[in-house]
Amino acid sequence: MATAVSLDHSSDSTDVSNIVRASIVLGVVQSVCVFAVSLINRALTGTADHALTGVVVAIGTVVTMIYPATRTRPRTIEGIAGAAGIGLGAALAFLIIDVAVLQPLGTYTNRWHEIGGGSNWWYHPTWWMVGCYLSWMGAWILANQANKNGTSSIGGAIGLVAVLTAVCGAAAAGLHFPGASFNVPTFAIAVLPAVTLATWISGFGASKR
């Protein structure tokens, strides 16, 4: 008698070629977003800078959170882990593009160098951790939705995370959390607790697989 469980090939697509292709695509998208932000920061100041930077950061965050899951179509831990793998692969792709193209272009402002003590290399480990985490949690949310409702809702996932991000960011600024205020960096960081809470909320009533 066979002991292996047959997988539904319409979900949990984690073959290596799929992971590699998706990683490259996501890494390129992230690189374009970073390049766009660097140009915006150099060319603009004040409200225009903050508004356009916020839009680009939001786009990059949503793509990093959702795109890997659209490629692996997670229903179980297999597909969720595959999406996290895409997040990791994208971080590697971004590192290569950043070192080979973006850093030589010199579009980063002094702000980046000052944060890293004169080095651009400080943010690559952070990028790896945040990218993996967003892709992992995003896939988990969609898997929970699919296991509860038979299908996942990208719009529902984005909406839930957006609302929780606004709540977490406003709470941090209102409670005077160190360094927090009503600005792009605060709400960008607020995505991390927000996506964690969204994953927990989405799990209510979902089957454990």
N, C-alpha and C positions, 0 to 999 in steps of 0.2 A: 504494500500500500504506500502510495506517495505521501511523504511528510511535508513537502514544500507547499506553501500557499500560493496559489496563482494570483498575480497582480492584475488589476484592471489597467490595461494599457492606455486608457483614456485619462489616467491620472498618475501622479508620482513618476513623472518622466525624468529620470536621473542618469540617462546614459551620458558618457563622457563628452561626446561631441556636442550634445545639447548644452551641457554645463560650460564648456569652453567657449562656444559661440556666444552664448548669453553673457558670459563674463566680459568678453571683448566689447560687445555692444554697450553694456552698462558702463564699462570703464571709459569708453569714448564719450558717452553722454555726460558722465561726471566731469571729464576733462574739459568739454565744451562749456559746461556750467561754470567751472572754476575760471576758465579763461574769460568768460563773459563778465563775471564778478570783478576780476582784476581790471578789466577795461573800464567798467562802470565806476569803480573806486578811484581810478586815475582821472577820469574825465569829468566826474560830477561831484558835487558836495551837497550837504544838507538833505532836504526832503526828497529830492529827486534821486540822490544816491541811495538813501535808505529804502525808498519805495521799489526801485528797480532791483536792488540787491535782494530785497525780501521776496520778490516774484521769482527770481532765478533760483534762490535757495529753496523756495517752496517746490518748484518744479523738480529740482535735483533730488530733494528729499522724497517726494512722492514716487518718482521713477525708481529710486533705490529701494524703496519699501515694497513696491507693487510689482515691478517688472520681473524680478526673479520668480515670483510665484506664478506669473502668467506663463512662464516657460516650463516650470515643473508641475503645475496643476496639482498642488499638494492635497492629499486626503489623510495621509498618515505621516509618521515621523520621517519616512523615507523622502517624501517630497519636500517636507519642511527643511530637512538637512540639506537637500540638494539646492534649495533656494539660498540658504546660508552660504553654501559653497560658491554659488554665483557671486554673492556679495564679496567673498574673499578673493575670488579670481578677478573681480572688477577692481579691487584695491591694488592688486598686482599690475593690472593693465594700466591703471591710472599712474602708478609709480613710474612705470617705464615711459609713458607719454610725458609726465611731468618733468622727469630728468632729461629726456631726450629733446623735448620741444618747449614746454612751458617755461622752465627755468632759464634756458638760454635766451628766450625772447625778452626776458626782463620786465614783464608787465606787472609783477607783484610790487605793491607799494612798500614803503619802509615799515609799515605796520607789521607785515609778516615777518620781516627780519628782526624787528625789535622783540616780538613775542618769543621768537626762537633763539634769542641771544646772538643774532647775526647768522643764523642758519635756517635754511628752508626744510631741513630734514626732520624737524620736530613733529610735524603733523602727519607723517606717513603712518606711524603706529596708531595714532588716534583715528586716522582715516580707516585703517583696517578694522579696528574694533567697532567703530560706529557703523561702517558700511555693512559688516557682517550682522550686527545686531538688528539694524533696520530691516534687512532682507529676511532675517530669521523670524522676527516678530510679525512682519507683514504676511509672510507665508502661513504662519500659525493662525493669524486672524482669518484669512481666507479658507484655511482648512477647517477651522471651527464652524464657519458659516456653511460650508459645503456639507459637513457632517450633520448639522442641524436641519438645514433647509433643502438639501439635495443639490444646491448650487451656491456659488459664492457671489458676493456683490462688491465689486471694486469701488463703486461710488459710496456704498455704505461704509466700507472700511476707511476710505479717505475722509468721509464726513465725520465719523466717530473720532478718528485721530485728530482731525482739525479742531473739533470742539474741545477735546481734552487738552490739546496744546494751548488753546486760548485760555482755558481755565488754569492750567499749571503755570503758564507764563505770567498771567495777571496776578495769580496768588503770590508767586515769587517776588514780583515787583511791588505789590501792595504790602507784603509782609517785610519788605526791605531785606530780602535775602542778599547776602554779600555779593556785590557786583551786578545784581539784577536791576533792570529798569524796563520801561516800555520801549524796547528796541529790538532790532533783528537778531543779534546774538542771543539775547535772553529767550526769545521764542524759538529760535533754532535749537537751543539746548533743551527747551521744554518739550520738544518732540520725543525725547528719550523716555521720560516718565510717562508721557501721554501714550506712546505706542505700547508700553508695558501694561498700563491700565486697560487699554483697548483690547489687548490680547486676553487679559483676565476676564473682562466683561464679555467678550465674544465667546468665551468658553462655557458660559452658563447654558446648560441644557445640551451641550454637544457631547456626542459619544466619545469615549476615550479609546483611541486606536493607536 
